[in-house]
Amino acid sequence: MENRKNTEKQDIQAQDNHVRMTETSVPALVLKLSCSTVVSMLVGATYNLVDTFFVSKLGNSATAAVGVLFSIMAMIQAVGYTFGMGAGSSIARLLGKKNREESDRMASCAFAAAFAAGLVLMAAGLCMLRPLVGFLGATDTIRQYAMDYGRYILIAAPIMCSAYVLNNVLRSEGKPVWALLGISAGGLVNVALDPFLIFTLKLGIRGAGIATLIGQTVGLIVMYLAFLKDKSVVHLKLRACLQKPAVYFGIIRMGLPSFWRQGLVCVAGILLNRRCMQYGDDAMAAMSVANKVFAILFAALVGYGQGFSPVAGYNYGAKKYDRVKRAMLFSMFSATIVMAVFGLLIYIWAEDIIRLFSPDDTLPDLGSFALRAHSISLPFLPVCLIAGMLFQAVGSYGKATLLSSARQGIFFLPLIWLLPVFFASYGIGMTQAVSDVLSGLFAIPFFIFAVKKLSRRSAVLQNEEN
């Protein structure tokens, strides 16, 4: 009797969720879902920025060490997002088709696989920590700081990978509030513990790493409570993890665009750090600060895209193609306007922002130059991101992977070698911005193609109904 009541309750909950996702005004739905995902991404991005702010009081070498370890954070995110977005995009479409059982299977497999992959990253990284930080770009004066900080980031790897899966599953079903609560709780714990561990307990940069580890653990626990307390339409089941390898390969295949997007961030970060080595710790610290500030704005944009993604996937699964097109157009144009406004503000206040991380003004002008270059490129980011997320949400992983590879791969990799040859350290400072502009222009034909294809499908469906 109890099981029957629970099933009926779950059916009602799923039906209410279906109505909300397929009948609510598109702009209102995108904004509602993206509000929590934007905040969630912002809080997640501040983990590294908050660490950078407090660690900057220890000197430029310590600041640079946090920048060096950003590549490891990016790789952990790449693995987590591979399973999280891979399962999430499928879950949104499955729920659009009212297939809850398969959704449970996808979520459970992704959670287990992400945790296992995180353990592998942790073990491999800890075993090779000293050569690893050297490969990432740490100089002799940075190496020990990077090892002290990186040790705890690697220990957090399985926790972070698992948390990214739960975050994406909750968002894919249109329940981002619990994801927001988890990320926010973890972020607040991180912010509170940073000064206490770094300065009060005199743990130095190790304190920043420990604070991140504890914060990520708190975030995972909070999100997991949503599944334990039946706040989620999707359920995690241990027996559902015992699936054929094809299920896991399917999740990975759908998550490949996210892997390329974040994995290339890791590769780009390594190349950036290694190019900065010849200009010293101060130049590396300046670029680290500029990139962390830019990462906040990019995280907000990704969060907005993640609010759009379940709307696209869910309605695509429900064959409401006109709603998918409206969501795509609204998301792209609104994001472009917002990014242009923030770009203008960042351009004006670039020097003041850099000074927050360098009270004694020891960071070179390279930091403010890089930040201004980023600000010019901001309006070009939405078209590539939104188009890529649309293709991923609807299962067109080939196009999604290509677009995800554009800004940090196709364009960035040759530019990071070419521009410094002509412009020295300032070539490093402008590389990401030039890459973002080119990737935005590259994505425009894909965006137009997607809009036309959705229009055709919507017209065909209307003719069939008539």
N, C-alpha and C positions, 0 to 999 in steps of 0.2 A: 504493500500500500504506500509506504514511504517512498519507494523508488518511483512508483507511478506518479505521485505528486511532484517529485523533483523533475521528472521528465516533462510533465505538463507545464511546470513553471518555466523550464528551460525553453520549451516550444513557444510559450507566450513571449518570453524575453527575446527570443530570436526573431519572432514575427514583428514585434515592436521595433526592433533594431532594423529590420528589413524595410519597414515603412519609412522610418526616419532617413535611411540612407538613400532611398530611391524616390522620395516625394518631397523632401525639404527643399526649399529654394537653394539652388546651386551656390550662389555667392555666400549665402548665410551658412550653408553646411561647410564649405571650404574654410570660411573664417572661423567658425566654431571649432572645427577639428584642428586647424592650424594654430589657433591661439595657444593651446596647451602644448602642441609639438614644438612651436617656436620657443616657448619658455623652456621646455624640456631640453631642446638642443642648446639653448643659451647657457642653461645651468651646467649642462655637460661640458660645454666648451670652456667654461670658467674654471673647471678643475685645473687645467694647465696654466691658465692665465693668472689665477689666484696664487698658485705655486710660484709662478714667475715673479709676481709682485713682491711677495714676502722674501723669496730667495734673492731678489735683486739687492736687498740690504746686506747680503753677504759678499757682494762684489760681482764684477762683470763675468769672471770665470764661472761662478756658480750660476749666473743667469744664462750663460751660454750652454751650460750642462743641461738645463731644463729644455733648451731648444734642441740639443742633440738627441735627447730622449723622446722628443716629439715623434720621431720616426717610428719608435717602438710602439707608442700609443696608437699611431696611425695603422700599424700592422695589426694590432689587437682589434682595433675598430673594424678593419677590413675583414677579418675572420668573423667577428660577431655580426656584422652587417650582411655578410654572405649568407649565413644561415637565417638571420632575422628577416632580412628583406626577401630572401628566397622563399621562405615559408609564408611571410606576410602577404606578398603579392598573390600567391596561390590561395591563401585563406580568404582574402577579400573577395576573389571571384567565386570561391566555393560557397561562401556565405550568401553571396548574391544569388546563387543557385539553390540555396537552402540545404546545403550538404554539410551538416554539422559533424558527422562522424569522421569524414575525411579531413575536416579542419582540425579536429582533435589529434588525428594521427600526424598531420604535418607539424603542428606546434610541438608535440611531444618529441618527435624525431629531431627537430631542429634544436630544441633545448639540450637534449642529450649529446648531440653531435658537437654543439658549440662548447659545452663544458669540456668534452674530451679534447677538442682541438686546443682549447685554452691551456689545458694541462701540458700538452705537447709543447706549446710555445713557452710556457713557464720553464719546463725542464731543460729545453734546448738553450734558452736564453741564459739561465743561471749557470749552466755548465760552461758556457763560452762568454761569460760576461766581459772579461777584460779585453779580449780581441774584438768583441762585438762593439763596444763603445768606441774603440779605435777606428773600426771600419765605418761607424756612423759619423765620424768627423771630429772626435774629441782630441784635442791637443794634449801635450804632456801636463799642462797646467789645469786642464779641464777634466782629465780622465778620472781622477779619484772622486770628484764631485758627481760625475755621471754614473760611476759605479754605485756610489752610496744611494743615489736617488733611484737608479734603474732597478736595483735589486727588489725594491718593494713594488714597483710598477709591474715587474714580471710576475711576482707572487700574486698580484691581483688579476692576472690575465684570464684564468678560467672564470672568475667572478664577473669580470667585465664582459666577456664573450656571452655568457649566459644572460646577463642583464640586457644586452642589446637585443637578444631574441625576444625576451618577455616584453620589452618596450615596443618592438615592432608588431608583435602579435596583438597586443592591446590596441595599438593604433589601427591596425588593419581591420579590426572588427568595429571600429568607430567608438572605442572606449579609451580615449587618450588621457583621461583625468588620472587614472591610477598610474599610468606611465609617468605623468607629470609629478605626482606625489612622490614616487620612488626616486626620480632623478633629483627633485628639489630637496628631499630629505638628505640624500647623499651629499649634494652640493653644500647645503648649510652646515652639515657636520664637517666637511672638508674645510670650509672657511673658518669655522670656529676653532678647529684643531690646529690649523697651520701656525698661527702666531704662538699658541701655547706650546706646541712641540718644538718649533724651531728656536724660539727665544727663551721661553720660561724654563723648559726642560733642557735647553742648550743642546738639542740634537742636530742643529744645523739643517743641511739639506736632507738628511735622513728623515727628519721630522716631516718635511713636505711629502716625502714618499709614503710614510706611514699614514699621514692624514688622508691621502688619496686612497690608499688601500682600505681604510676603515670606512670612508665615505662611499666607496663603490659597494662595499658589503652591505651597508645600511640600505642603499638604493635597491639592491637585488632583493633583500628581505621584504621590503615594502611592496614591491611589485609582485612578488610571489604570493603575498597575502591575498591579492586580488583573485588569484586562482583557487586558493584554499577556501576562501569565503564565498565562492560562487558569484563573484562580482563580474566575472567574465563569461561571455557566451561560449568561448572555447575552453576546453578543459585539458589539463596535462595528465596523461595516464602512462604509468610505467610500462604496462603490457603493450601499449601502442608503439613503443620504441623498438620492439622486436619485429622489424620489417626487413624485407629484402633490400639489398644494396641499391636497387633501382630507385627506391623512394628517396634515399639520401642523395643519390646522384641528381635526381630531379630537383631537389631543393637547392643543391649547389649550382646547377645549371641556371636556375632562375635568379640565383643570387650573384652570379658572375659579374653583372654590371656594377653592383655595389663593391665587389672585391676589386675590380679594376679601378673604380673611382677612388677608394680609400687606399688600395695597395700602391697605386701610382703616387698618392700623396706621400707615402713612406719613401718610395724611390726618389721622388723629387726632393724631399727633405734631406736625404742622404747626400745627393749630388750638390744641393745648395750648401750644406755644411762643409763639404769637402772643398768646394770652390772658395768658401770664406776663409778656410784655414790659412791661406797665404797672406791674408790681411790682418790676422791676429784675433785675439779673444774679443776685443772691443767691437770689431766689425761683426763677428758672429753673434755677439750679444745684441747689437743693434738690429740685425736682421731677425733674430729670434723674437724680439719685442714687437717689431712691425708685423711679422707673420702671425703672432698670437692675437694682436688686435684685429687684423683682417679675418682671422679664423672665427672671431665672434660674429662678425657680420655674415660671413659665409655660413656659419652654423644656423643663424636666423633664417637665411634663405633656404637652406636644406630643410629646416623645420617646417617652413611654409610649404615646400614641395612635398614633405611627408604628410602634411594635412590634405593636400590635393590628391596624393597617390591612392589612398583607400576609396576616395570618392570615385576616382576614375576606374579602379579595379572592380569595385562593388557594382557600379552601374554598367560596366562593360559585361560583367557576368550576368547581369539582369537584362542585357540587350537594350539598355537605354542609352543609345549612342549619342543622341542629341545632348543629353546631360553631360556626357563625357567631354564633348566638344566645348560646351559652355564652361565647364570647369577648367579646361585647358586654357581657353582664351582669357578668362577672368584671372586665373592664377598668374599667367605670364605677364599681362599688362599691368596688373596691380603691383606685382613684385618689381617690375622694371621701374615704375615710378618711385617706389619706396627706396630702392637701391640708389637711384639717382639723387634723391634728397640726402641720404646718408653719405653718399660719396662727396657731395658738396661740403657737408659739415666736417667730414674727416679731412678734406683738403685744407680747410681753413684752420683747423685745430691740430694739425699733425705734430708740430713741434711741441705743443703743450702736452699732448698725449705721451710722447716719447719721454719728456722730462719726469713724468710720474714714476717711471722705472729707472730714473737716473738723477737722483737729487743733486749730485755733485757735477752734473753735466759732462760726464766722461764718455758718454755714448756719442759716436760721430754723427755727422749730418746724414749719413747713409740711412739711418732709421726713418727720419722724417721724409726723405726722398722716396724711399720704398713705400711708405704709407700713402703718400700723395699719388704715386703711380697706381697703387691698388685702388684708390678712390676714383680715378678716371675709368678704370675697367669695370667697376661695379654694375653699371647698367647693362653690360653685355652678358652677365652671368645667367640671368633667369631663363633666357630662351634655350640654352644648352641643357640646363638642369631640369626644367619642366618637361622638355621634349624627351629627355632620357628617362625620366621617371614615368612618363606616360607609357613609353614602349615597354618598360619593365613591368608596369602595373597590368598591362593587357597581355603579357606573355611573349612579346616580340623581343627576345633577349639578344638577338644579333645586333639590331639597331641600337638597343639600349647599351650594350657593351661598347660599341663603336663610339657613341657619344660620351660615355663615361670615361673613355680612354683619351678623349681629345685634349682637355686642358692640362692634365698632368703627364700626359704621355706623348701623343702625336706632335704637339706643339712645344711643350715645356722641355722635353729631353734634348732636342737639338738646340733650342734657344739658350739653355743654361751653359752650353759650351761655346756658342757663337757670340752672344752679346758681351760677355766679359772680355773677349779678345779686343773689341773696339772701344768699350766704355769702362773697363777695369771693374772696380767694385760697384759702380753705379749700374753696370750691365747686369750684375747679380740682382740689384734692387729693382730693376724694371722687368726682369724675366717673367715673373708670374703674371704681371699686369698685361704684358704683350700677349702671353699665351691665352689669357682669359678673353681678350678682345678677339683674337683669331678663332677661338673655339666657339664664341657666340655667333660670329659670322658664318662659321662652318655649319652650325646647327639650324640656321634659318630655313634652308630647303627641306630639311627633315620635319620641321615644325609645320610648314605649309602643306607638305605631303600628308601629315597626320590629320590636319584639319579637313582637307578635301576627302580623305578616305572615310572619316567619321561621318561627314555630310552625306556621302553616297550610301553608306550602310543605313543611316537613319532614314533616307528617302526610300530605299528598298523595303525596309521594315514597315513604313507607313503605307506603301502601296499594297503590301501583303495583307495588312490589317483591313484596308479598305476593300 
